[in-house]
């Protein structure tokens, strides 16, 4: 994605089976290649992983608002 991927935006390289179309290829962005399967990102299953990723996208969105209790 030449101009980056916004929070909540689906990557154009994500295939219907949820695999990366350019995995292992030189044009794959360095940020993607640097991701490692860690428990705090992947959780214990797909549902947990998607929930954790959604929370990170919300927290890092440019217009994110931090609410303090």
C-alpha positions as CSV (number, residue, x, y, z in Angstrom):
1,X,0.0,0.0,0.0
2,X,2.0,2.9,-1.3
3,X,0.6,5.5,1.2
4,X,0.4,3.2,4.2
5,X,-2.6,1.4,5.8
6,X,-4.9,3.3,8.1
7,X,-6.3,1.7,11.2
8,X,-9.2,-0.6,10.4
9,X,-8.3,-0.7,6.7
10,X,-7.9,-4.1,5.2
11,X,-4.5,-4.7,3.6
12,X,-4.8,-4.9,-0.2
13,X,-2.4,-7.9,-0.1
14,X,-4.7,-10.0,2.3
15,X,-6.2,-12.9,0.3
16,X,-9.7,-14.3,1.0
17,X,-8.1,-17.2,3.0
18,X,-6.4,-14.5,5.2
19,X,-2.9,-15.2,3.9
20,X,-0.6,-12.5,2.6
21,X,-0.3,-12.4,-1.2
22,X,3.4,-11.2,-1.0
23,X,4.6,-13.2,2.0
24,X,8.3,-14.0,1.5
25,X,8.7,-11.7,-1.5
26,X,11.1,-8.7,-1.6
27,X,8.3,-6.2,-2.1
28,X,6.7,-7.1,1.3
29,X,7.0,-4.1,3.6
30,X,9.7,-4.3,6.3
31,X,7.1,-3.6,9.0
32,X,5.2,-6.7,7.9
33,X,8.3,-8.8,7.7
34,X,9.3,-7.7,11.2
35,X,6.1,-8.9,12.9
36,X,6.6,-12.0,15.0
37,X,3.9,-14.3,16.4
38,X,4.0,-13.2,20.1
39,X,1.3,-14.1,22.6
40,X,0.5,-10.4,23.3
41,X,-0.3,-9.9,19.6
42,X,-1.6,-13.3,18.6
43,X,-3.4,-14.4,21.8
44,X,-4.4,-18.1,22.0
45,X,-6.6,-18.3,18.9
46,X,-7.9,-16.4,15.9
47,X,-10.7,-14.6,17.7
48,X,-8.4,-13.4,20.4
49,X,-5.8,-12.3,17.8
50,X,-8.3,-10.2,15.9
51,X,-9.5,-8.6,19.1
52,X,-6.0,-7.7,20.2
53,X,-5.1,-6.3,16.7
54,X,-8.4,-4.3,16.7
55,X,-7.5,-2.8,20.1
56,X,-4.0,-1.9,18.9
57,X,-5.3,-0.2,15.7
58,X,-7.8,1.8,17.8
59,X,-5.0,2.8,20.3
60,X,-2.6,3.8,17.6
61,X,-5.0,5.6,15.3
62,X,-4.0,9.3,14.6
63,X,-7.2,10.6,16.2
64,X,-7.1,8.2,19.2
65,X,-8.4,9.6,22.4
66,X,-7.1,8.2,25.7
67,X,-9.7,7.9,28.4
68,X,-8.6,7.8,32.0
69,X,-10.6,6.2,34.8
